Amino acid sequence: MAEAYIVAAARTAGGRRNGRLKDWHPAALAGETLNAILDRTQADPELIEDVIMGCVDQAGEQASNIARCGVLSSRLPESVPGTSVDRQCGSSQQALHFAAQAVMSGTMNCVIAAGVESMTRVPMGLPISLAMKAGFGFPYGPRMAERYPDVQFSQFAGAEMMAQKYDISKEDMDRFALKSHQRAIKATQSGLFDNEITPIEISTEDGTEVHSVDEGIRFDASYEGIAGVKLLAEGGRISAASSSQICDGASATLVVNAEGLKDLGVEPLARIHHISVLGGDPVIMLETPLPATQRALDKAGMQIDDIDLYEVNEAFASVPLAWLKTLNADPEKLNVHGGAIALGHPLGASGTKLMTTLIHALQQRDARWGLQTMCEGGGLANVTIIERC
């Protein structure tokens, strides 16, 4: 079977809710990252055979196949198709997996895997709340209710369950949150994000500016400030400060096989070594990255110590901390440039966003192996292992 390679990876800097990216329609924002892929590879747009785009809340401005709308908001020709993926927070990581499968099968040679989410313009949960308000029901039907009686599926409850199950204290999570900000600050001030971020032009009261710094980073973050934030639930351990930030953003990668490398005339950044996805308990919901990672390592014939860098999405601090504890992984290899607690979690864009950061971090450290995983609604988790080229 053919190999799959990533030859370009780009992301926008994150925008806070109602922040610097609030005026960007998500299709246009996605189009900017598609254009960035063309710019970085100087690829003939006609060679792109599909765009697979992750997006979680596919309603309003993100409805009607956001991938196709993104293509038509970019410099790609009308001949390039697009399809949208919802695997919850892992949507664009799954898009990357689908793209890899396409080029590995030989049915396509050059596929863009991307993601977008404007959590300002399409608030989280809008497809559910709009349908319920209009009297069109709820996603979880009677058979699920029978299988999981008296259960209210909630990522917030799942995060607290993770903290309790894995004996992770509030202090542990607050210190982890501070570390996320500190690492993001260092990466930003050292210019380590410069090559991965595609600048976005925005309008402000003072005129036109370029948005190129993640807006969620608290450059004045302190342990005392984080520890003082109100808990999400009475008697709980998690606060907004130890949770991922609502975020607007887009990201994209270009995935090719050997024929695609030849057609484009480019060198690969990374080879996709392993892809897998696993389902688990939908009640605790966020735990599946733990068994999914071990399963992926077993299938790849690797040990956790073989991996040089890990990107584990910081949906809530309890998730990566439980992951570290269970896998006996090195915390100095985890989210080395900060994570979603500092940088934001633009839902459907986070998969290829994390991959973009992982590839660039491997390059900067002259490291070889990277692993990415994330928790996903419904008790799902994708795992990707790459080898830097």
ZAMARGU-4260 file (C-alpha; in steps of 0.2 Angstrom, whole numbers, plus 5000, padded with zeros to 4 digits):
<rodrens>
0) 5000/5000/5000 | 5006/5018/4996 | 5012/5029/5010 | 5004/5045/5015 | 5014/5061/5017
5) 5010/5078/5024 | 5018/5092/5013 | 5010/5108/5020 | 5001/5113/5036 | 4994/5130/5041
10) 4982/5137/5054 | 4975/5154/5059 | 4979/5161/5075 | 4965/5158/5087 | 4952/5171/5090
15) 4942/5173/5106 | 4923/5173/5106 | 4918/5190/5099 | 4936/5194/5097 | 4947/5198/5083
20) 4940/5185/5070 | 4922/5189/5074 | 4919/5197/5057 | 4925/5183/5047 | 4912/5171/5039
25) 4918/5153/5043 | 4918/5149/5024 | 4930/5163/5020 | 4941/5159/5035 | 4942/5141/5029
30) 4946/5148/5012 | 4961/5158/5019 | 4969/5142/5025 | 4966/5133/5009 | 4975/5147/5000
35) 4989/5146/5012 | 4991/5128/5007 | 4992/5133/4989 | 5005/5147/4993 | 5016/5136/5004
40) 5017/5122/4990 | 5015/5133/4975 | 5004/5119/4970 | 4993/5119/4954 | 4976/5120/4961
45) 4969/5108/4948 | 4980/5094/4956 | 4969/5095/4972 | 4957/5081/4971 | 4946/5084/4986
50) 4944/5094/5002 | 4939/5085/5017 | 4934/5098/5031 | 4930/5095/5049 | 4917/5106/5057
55) 4906/5102/5073 | 4892/5114/5073 | 4885/5113/5055 | 4871/5125/5056 | 4869/5143/5050
60) 4885/5150/5042 | 4893/5132/5044 | 4878/5123/5036 | 4876/5116/5018 | 4893/5108/5017
65) 4905/5120/5024 | 4919/5111/5015 | 4912/5115/4998 | 4908/5133/5003 | 4926/5135/5009
70) 4932/5129/4992 | 4921/5142/4983 | 4928/5155/4995 | 4946/5151/4990 | 4957/5151/4975
75) 4953/5133/4971 | 4944/5130/4955 | 4926/5125/4955 | 4932/5107/4949 | 4938/5104/4967
80) 4925/5095/4977 | 4923/5096/4996 | 4914/5086/5010 | 4912/5090/5028 | 4915/5078/5043
85) 4908/5078/5060 | 4917/5067/5072 | 4915/5080/5086 | 4931/5088/5092 | 4941/5076/5082
90) 4932/5081/5065 | 4948/5088/5056 | 4959/5074/5063 | 4947/5062/5055 | 4947/5072/5040
95) 4966/5069/5040 | 4963/5051/5042 | 4951/5050/5027 | 4963/5060/5017 | 4977/5048/5021
100) 4966/5033/5017 | 4962/5041/5000 | 4980/5043/4995 | 4986/5027/5002 | 4972/5018/4992
105) 4978/5026/4976 | 4961/5033/4972 | 4967/5050/4974 | 4985/5058/4975 | 4982/5075/4983
110) 4969/5079/4996 | 4967/5094/5008 | 4962/5089/5025 | 4956/5104/5035 | 4944/5111/5048
115) 4935/5127/5053 | 4924/5133/5067 | 4918/5150/5071 | 4911/5148/5089 | 4907/5167/5089
120) 4895/5166/5073 | 4889/5148/5076 | 4888/5145/5095 | 4892/5128/5102 | 4877/5117/5101
125) 4867/5128/5089 | 4861/5113/5078 | 4854/5105/5094 | 4846/5120/5102 | 4839/5127/5086
130) 4830/5111/5082 | 4824/5109/5099 | 4817/5126/5100 | 4808/5123/5083 | 4800/5107/5090
135) 4811/5095/5080 | 4817/5084/5094 | 4834/5079/5102 | 4848/5068/5095 | 4847/5055/5109
140) 4832/5044/5106 | 4822/5032/5116 | 4834/5017/5112 | 4849/5027/5119 | 4839/5032/5134
145) 4835/5013/5137 | 4853/5009/5135 | 4859/5023/5146 | 4844/5027/5158 | 4844/5043/5168
150) 4860/5049/5159 | 4863/5067/5153 | 4878/5066/5141 | 4889/5080/5146 | 4907/5084/5143
155) 4908/5094/5158 | 4902/5080/5169 | 4914/5069/5160 | 4928/5080/5164 | 4924/5080/5182
160) 4922/5061/5182 | 4940/5060/5174 | 4947/5070/5188 | 4939/5060/5201 | 4943/5043/5193
165) 4961/5047/5190 | 4964/5056/5207 | 4968/5073/5199 | 4966/5087/5211 | 4961/5105/5207
170) 4978/5111/5211 | 4985/5098/5198 | 4974/5105/5185 | 4977/5124/5189 | 4996/5121/5188
175) 4994/5112/5172 | 4983/5127/5165 | 4997/5139/5170 | 5010/5128/5161 | 4999/5129/5145
180) 4999/5148/5146 | 5018/5148/5150 | 5023/5137/5136 | 5011/5146/5123 | 5019/5163/5129
185) 5037/5156/5126 | 5032/5149/5109 | 5024/5165/5104 | 5038/5177/5110 | 5052/5165/5103
190) 5043/5165/5085 | 5040/5147/5086 | 5022/5149/5079 | 5027/5161/5065 | 5029/5147/5051
195) 5013/5138/5055 | 5001/5153/5057 | 4994/5161/5041 | 4990/5180/5045 | 4972/5185/5043
200) 4968/5203/5039 | 4955/5211/5051 | 4947/5228/5053 | 4948/5237/5070 | 4943/5254/5076
205) 4960/5260/5071 | 4960/5253/5054 | 4966/5237/5046 | 4977/5225/5056 | 4985/5208/5054
210) 4979/5194/5066 | 4994/5183/5069 | 4995/5180/5088 | 4983/5168/5097 | 4971/5179/5106
215) 4967/5167/5120 | 4985/5168/5128 | 4985/5176/5145 | 5002/5184/5145 | 4999/5189/5163
220) 4994/5172/5169 | 4998/5167/5187 | 4994/5153/5197 | 4984/5164/5210 | 4973/5171/5196
225) 4969/5153/5189 | 4966/5146/5206 | 4954/5160/5210 | 4942/5156/5195 | 4925/5150/5200
230) 4922/5131/5198 | 4911/5125/5184 | 4901/5114/5196 | 4898/5116/5215 | 4909/5104/5224
235) 4919/5100/5208 | 4937/5103/5203 | 4937/5111/5186 | 4935/5129/5182 | 4935/5139/5165
240) 4953/5142/5168 | 4958/5124/5167 | 4946/5121/5152 | 4949/5124/5134 | 4944/5142/5128
245) 4930/5145/5115 | 4939/5150/5099 | 4937/5155/5081 | 4949/5147/5069 | 4953/5137/5054
250) 4967/5125/5049 | 4973/5114/5034 | 4985/5101/5028 | 4989/5094/5011 | 4991/5075/5011
255) 4998/5066/4996 | 5006/5049/4991 | 5022/5047/4981 | 5013/5051/4964 | 5007/5067/4973
260) 5025/5071/4978 | 5031/5069/4960 | 5016/5079/4953 | 5018/5094/4965 | 5037/5093/4965
265) 5038/5096/4984 | 5047/5087/4999 | 5037/5080/5013 | 5036/5087/5030 | 5030/5071/5038
270) 5025/5053/5034 | 5009/5047/5042 | 5014/5031/5051 | 4998/5026/5059 | 4979/5031/5060
275) 4966/5024/5071 | 4950/5028/5080 | 4941/5020/5095 | 4925/5021/5103 | 4922/5020/5122
280) 4911/5025/5136 | 4899/5039/5131 | 4895/5044/5149 | 4913/5048/5155 | 4915/5052/5137
285) 4932/5060/5137 | 4942/5044/5143 | 4944/5036/5126 | 4961/5044/5121 | 4969/5033/5135
290) 4965/5016/5128 | 4965/5022/5110 | 4983/5028/5112 | 4989/5011/5119 | 4980/5002/5106
295) 4988/5013/5093 | 5005/5010/5100 | 5002/4991/5100 | 4996/4991/5082 | 5011/5002/5077
300) 5024/4991/5087 | 5029/5005/5097 | 5031/5011/5115 | 5026/5027/5122 | 5045/5031/5125
305) 5048/5030/5106 | 5037/5045/5103 | 5047/5062/5104 | 5032/5074/5106 | 5014/5072/5110
310) 4999/5083/5106 | 4984/5078/5117 | 4970/5091/5116 | 4967/5101/5132 | 4948/5100/5131
315) 4949/5100/5150 | 4965/5098/5161 | 4959/5082/5168 | 4961/5073/5151 | 4979/5076/5147
320) 4984/5073/5165 | 4974/5057/5166 | 4983/5052/5149 | 5000/5056/5156 | 4997/5045/5172
325) 4989/5030/5162 | 5002/5030/5148 | 5017/5034/5160 | 5022/5047/5148 | 5034/5061/5149
330) 5026/5077/5153 | 5040/5087/5145 | 5035/5080/5128 | 5017/5085/5130 | 5010/5100/5121
335) 5027/5108/5122 | 5020/5125/5114 | 5005/5125/5125 | 4987/5118/5121 | 4969/5123/5120
340) 4968/5130/5138 | 4979/5144/5132 | 4977/5144/5113 | 4959/5139/5111 | 4949/5125/5105
345) 4940/5129/5088 | 4931/5112/5089 | 4931/5106/5071 | 4947/5115/5067 | 4957/5108/5081
350) 4963/5091/5073 | 4973/5099/5059 | 4977/5113/5070 | 4986/5102/5083 | 4994/5092/5068
355) 5001/5108/5061 | 5009/5113/5078 | 5015/5095/5080 | 5024/5095/5063 | 5032/5112/5066
360) 5038/5107/5084 | 5046/5091/5077 | 5055/5101/5064 | 5061/5114/5077 | 5068/5101/5089
365) 5075/5090/5075 | 5064/5076/5082 | 5057/5061/5073 | 5041/5054/5080 | 5025/5063/5085
370) 5008/5057/5092 | 4992/5066/5092 | 4975/5061/5100 | 4960/5070/5107 | 4944/5066/5116
375) 4928/5068/5106 | 4909/5068/5110 | 4901/5052/5111 | 4916/5043/5119 | 4927/5043/5104
380) 4946/5046/5101 | 4957/5047/5085 | 4976/5044/5086 | 4988/5049/5073 | 5007/5044/5073
385) 5018/5053/5061 | 5037/5052/5057 | 5046/5068/5052 | 5054/5067/5035
</rodrens>
